[in-house]
Amino acid sequence: MKKTIYILLVLLSGNLAFATHEFYVSICDIQHNAEAATLEITLKVFTDDFEKALQEEFGEKLQLGTSQESPKTDEKVAAYLQKHLQILVNQKLDYSYHFLGKEVEINEMWCYLEIRGVSNIESIEVKNFLLTHVFPKQSNIVNIRANARLESLMLNKDKTSDRVEY
């Protein structure tokens, strides 16, 4: 299963640039930086899908990546992610992540997040229901690199959370 998810990740990461698509997927990479005691999180989504989800959530079109982008976009992206992507470290939700920023291209968008104060990891639980309220067939791939291991999770509308024990 892990190899299948990893192969899917590799194939999709280079192919997220299609202008139109019939599949709905996000890729979330979580990497533990033990030296800095942080979890570094990178999220890759289709720009148009994310724009639609934000519009449904906040009732306005934010014009992602354009000269007309709303000045409140980063604030709304951070709020959306905080609500729809939750990470429990060592069974604690009291770690909040910091939205570091985003990069938007025509078809793809990357969001960068960080959780500070994570010196050791015994378990990570990810609750990822990004875009599932808009796209019922949405798949959210989560790759976790910690304690010299790579673990991959496949989450969707029916299975919004999973856990990795170390």
N, C-alpha and C positions, 0 to 999 in steps of 0.2 A: 504494500500500500504506500509506504513512504517513498519508494522508488518511483511509483506511478505519479505521485503528487510532484515529486522533484522534476521528473521528465516533463510533466504538464507545465510546471513553472517555467522551465527553460524554453519550451516551445512557445508559450504564451508571452513571455517577457519580451521577446523580439517581435511578436506579432500584435502587440497592443496598438500598433499604429494604423490599423485599418480605419478608414473614414467611416464606414458603416460596419456594423457587426451584428451577428445573430446570437452571440453568447455574452454573458454578463459575468465579469470576474474582477476581483481585486486581488492584489498580492500585498501582503503585509510581512515585512521582514523585521524580526525582533532579535537584536544581538546584545548579549551581555558584555559590557566592558568592565571587567573585574577591577582593573587598575583605577578607572575613574569612578567605580561604583555606580554605573548607570546602565539603563536599558536604552539602547538607541533603536528607534523605530522608524522605518521607512514604509510608506503606504503608496501603492501605485494603483490608480483607477483610470477608467475612461473619463475624459473631461465632460463629455456630453451627458453621461449617466450621472455623474456627481452633480453637475449643474441642475439636472432635473430633480434630484433628491433634495438639494438645497432649496430649490424653488418650492417644492411641496412642503418642506419643513418651515420655511420662513415667509412664504407668500410673495416672494419677489425674485426676479431674475437678476443674478449678481454679475452677469457678463464676465465669467472667469477668463482671465488671460487677455482681455481686450483693453483698449484705452478707456472704455466706458465702465470698467470694473468698479464696483461700489467700494468706497473707502472702508466700509465695515466688513468686507469679505473675509479677511483673516479672522476676525472675531467670530463670524458666523460659521466658518469652517471649523474653527477650534471648538465651538459649542456643539456642532453636529457630531464631530468625532468623539468628544467627551461623552455624549449621550449614546452613541451607537458602537463604540469600541471601548471595552473595559478590560483591563489587565490586572489580574490579582496575582501578586507575588507572595509566595509562602503563605497562601490563604488569606492575604490582607488586601483590602481595597483602599487602604489609606494612603497608598502611593498615588499621587496625581501626576499626570504627565504634563509637560510643558510643550506647547505648540511652538516649534522653532521657525516654521515658515513653510512655503510651498513653492513649487515650480510648475507652471502651466504651459503646456504646448497645445497645439491644435487638438490633438486626439488623446493625449495622455497628461495626467497630473500626478505629481509626487507631493506628498505631505511628509514633513519631518517632525518627529516628536521625541521627547526624552523623558525618562523617569529617573529621578536622582535618588541617591541614598540606598541603592541596591548592591550591597557588598557580597552577599551570597544568595544562591538560589537553591531551594529545595523543591519548589514546584512553581509552575506558572499555569494559570487558567486564563484563557482568552474567551471573552464574550464579544463576538463580532457579528453584528447584524446590520452592517453597512449596506445600504441600498436595497435591502430585502423588502422593505415596505413599498418600494416603487417597482422593483423587478423581481417577481416571485422565483425566477430561475437563477437568481444571482448566486454565484459561488464566491466564497472568500477564502483564499488560500493563505495560511499563516505559516511562516517558516521561523523557527526559534533556534538560535544558536547560543548555547550556554553550556558551561561545564564540559567543553570539548565535544559536544554532541550537537547534531542537527536533527531536529524533529519537525515534521510537517503535519499540519492539521488542515482538513477540508471542512469548512463550515458553510451552512446555507440556511434557508428559511426554516427548515425542519430541525436542523441541528446548529444552534447558534453559539454553542460553547463547547469547549473541550479543555482537557488538562494534561500537562506533562509533568511527570514526577522525576526528580533527579536523585 
